[in-house]
Amino acid sequence: WPRLGASSIDPDRQLLVATEGYPGGNRAIIWDISPDNLHTGAPAVEVVGHLDDNMRTDFSRRSANDRVNGRNVYPRDVSLDPTDHRLIAIDQYNNRVLVWQLDAQNRILDREARWVIGQPDLYTAELRPVDAGTIKIPLAVTYDSAYKRIFVSDGWGNRVMVFDAHPDRINNGANAIAALGQPDFETATPSRTRIGIDFDTRVGTGITPGRPRGTGLAYDPVHNRIFASDGGNHRVVVYDAEPGRLRTGMSAAVVIGQSDFTSGIRGLSASAFNQPAALLFDTKHQ
């Protein structure tokens, strides 16, 4: 997996948030990208995931300090909640998603994450049996600011987990409200169907540097659709994410990159994919 992961932009504050996953910096770093300050060699203005022994920001550390808490993180992907001002980051090797509260200008308030998804608390990083509250090797995250939902790709679970993140309801260790890609919350079988997903995140490939495996996620806030890169099946699947219709085990509405929902041919053409990964949705032009 590449050292540089995903990024998110705050256009109002002109900030770029990017992740560095394993085996890189294991952190989220923030740059001021305003025209007056963006230049070659410009230093980052903030880092999330590393503090020194005096609890001060440390740009030079690489490991997660061998501690599981709300400050240390192995990030792979990040998303910004611009409405309720929260930073959402995947903590890949601790099998969880961390959520930080930001101020009204989307600046860091506290280096300790306030909420955790996928683990019962901020100090646990267990590999637990597959159920509605577990995540194993999360790979991508995106946020729906209209209905306040977090979408997380569960690498080992071959599913996209959907969590209610409304500020009045978000809780540590909360169960997902839906799982896409599996018929129920207890199944993690990879498949190539209209219901199934195969992220192809296996022991020896998914948790060590090597072949790129996994997925990307993108949300369409205009038509309430979630796009997921189904890398093992060389396709992108599209689900209707309208709250009244979103449910566990639902069929995908559309497949991109294959002629039907049972084909998984890799290709290099205008209508084919070869292990698609990160996704970005253009809201203005669809």
N, C-alpha and C positions, 0 to 999 in steps of 0.2 A: 504494500500500500504506500502511496506517496506520503512524504513527510508533511507536505502542505495539504490541508484538507479542504474544507469549504469556507465560504465567506458570506457575510451579510452586510448590507449598507443601510445606514441611517441617513437618508437624503436631506432631512431637515437640519441635522447637526453636522452633516458632512463628515461622518465617521465610517471607517471600514473596519469590520470585525472579521478576523480570519483565524482559522484553527491550524495548529500544528500537532498532528497525532504521532503515534509511535511509528518509527523509532526516532522521531524528531524532538521538538521542544515540549510536547505534551502540555499545551497551553492554548489559550485564546488571546490574541494580541490585537490591539486597537490602534489605528492610525487616524490622524487628522488629514483628510484628503481634500480640504478646501483648496481652491486654486492658489491662494496666497502661500499655503504651507506645504503643498505636495511638490516634492522634488526628489531627484535621485539621491538615495542615501538618507532620506528623512527618517528619524527615529520614531518608534512607536510611542504613543502617549500613555498607554495603559497595558497591563497584562493581567489576565485572570488565570489562576491555577498555580502560581508560584509565589511563596512568601519566604523571606529569610527567617532566621531564628528569632528575630525581634518583631516578626509579623509585619515587615515592610515589603513593598513590592520588590521582586527580584527578577530581573530580565535575563539573568545568566544561568539559572538552574534549568535542568533538563528532565530529571526524573520527577515522579510525583511524591517523593520523600517517603515512600513506603508507608504512607498513612492514608486511611480512609476517613475522610471528613468532608465538610462542605467547602473547603478551600483548595484541595488538591484534585486535579482532574486530568484524565487522558482524553482530550477531546478529538472527535473526528468531524463533527458537523455542528453548526450553530444557527439559531434563528432568533429574530428580534420580534418582540411583541411591542409595536409602536403605540398601541392604544393605552394599555395598562402598564407600560414601561417595565418590561421584564426581558432578561437575557436567558435564552434556553440553549443548553449545550449538552451534547451526548458525551458521557463519560464511558468510553467504549469498553475498556478492560475492567471497569468496576461494574459493568452490566447495569447501567442506570442513566437517567437523564437528570441533570441539575438545573434548577431555575433560580436566578438571582433577581432581586427587586432592584430596579433602577430609579433614578429621580425623574422629574418631569422632563428633563432634557436628555434622557436616556444615558446618563452618566452613572458610573458605579457608585452605589451607596455603601455597600458592605461587601467585603471579599468572601464572606461566608455565605454560601448558597442558602436560600430560605426554604426551598422545597426539593424533594427528590421523588422521582418516579422510577419504578422498577425494583426498589429496595424498600424495606420497612422504615429505615431511618438513614440519616446522613453518615452513619458510622458502620454500615454493613455493606459488604460486596460479595454476597453469596451467589453461587449457581444453584438456584432452586428449581424444583419441578415446574414444568410449563403450566401456567394457569393465567387467570385474568390480570394478575398483578406483577408478572415477571417479564423481564427483558434479558435476553442473552446475546451479547455482542451486538448492540445497536449500531446501525450504520448511517442513518440519515434522519433528519428531523425537519419538519416545517410547521408553521403556525397559521391557524385560521383566526384572524383578529375579529371577524364578524360574529362568529359563534363561539369564540374563545376555546378552541380545541387544539391539542397538540397531537400531531401525527408522527409516529416513530416507526422506523423499519427495524424489526426484530430479526437480526441476522440468522441466528440458529433456529429461530421459531418459524422462519419462512412466512412471515406475516407482517402486516402493517397494523400497529396498535394505535387506537384512538382514545385519547384521554380528555376528560372534561377539565379545563384549566381556568374556569371562571374564578376570579379572585375570591368570590364568596364560597367556593366549593373545593378549590384545590387543596389537597392534603398529602402529606408524606405517605407513600406506599399505597396510594389509591388504585383501585381496579380500573381497567380500561372499560370504556363503554361499548367498544366494538373491536373486532379483529378481522381484517381483510386478508384473504389468502388461505384461510383455514375454515373448516366447517364449525369449529367450536373453539373454546379457549384452552382446551387440553391437548390439542393436536398440533404437531410441528412437522408434518410430512411434506417434503418438497414434491410438487407436481406440476404438470403442464396441462391445465384445463382452464375453463372460464372462471372457476372459483380459485384455483390453486396458484401458488407462486413458488419459484425456486431461486433463492438468493445465492445458492452454491457457496455458502460460507462454511467450509468444512475444517475439521481439525487438521492442522498442517498447512492450510492455505488461508483460512479466515483469521487466525490469531497470530500469524507470523508474517514478516515481510516476504512477499512473493507475488504470485499472480494477483492482479486486482480483482476482487470479488465484491459483490454487494449490490447496492442500489442507490438511487437518488429519489427524492420526493419533491414534488412541486404542487402547490395548491392554486386553483383558479377561483378567486373570490367572487367573480362575476356570475359564473354558472355553477358554483359549488361542486367542483370536480377535483379529485385527487389523482395525480399522475405518479406512477411508481415504476422505476426501472427494475424489471425482472431479469437480472443479469444472466442467471443460469439458463433461461429460456430465450435469451437474445431478443427481448421485446420490451415495450412499455405498455403497461395496462392502465386503463382509465376507469375510475369508479365514480358513480354518482354519490356525492357526499352531502347531499341535502339532508339536514338533520332528521326529517320525517321518514327518509328512506334508507339512511345508512344503518346497516345491521351486520352482525357477525355472519360470515358464510355467504354473503351476497355475491352475485356474479358480477364480473367486470362488464362495463358497458361497451368498451371499445378496446381493441388491441392494435398497437402500432408496431410495425416491423415484421409482422408475420401475416400470412394470408388468412389464418383462422386461429382459433384458440387452442388447437392441439399441435400446431407446428412449432418447432424450435430450431429452425435452420439459421446458422450464423451466416452473415453475408456482408458484402461491401457494395452497396448500391443505394439508389435514392429511396428504396423502400425496405431496406434491411438494416439490422444492427449486428454488432459483434461485441457482446458484453457491455451494454450501455450502463452508465454510472450516473454521475451528477446530472441534475435537471434544474432548469430555470424557466419560469413561466412569464411571458410578456403580457401583462394584463391589458395594456392599451391596445395592442394590435391582435390579441388573442393568438 
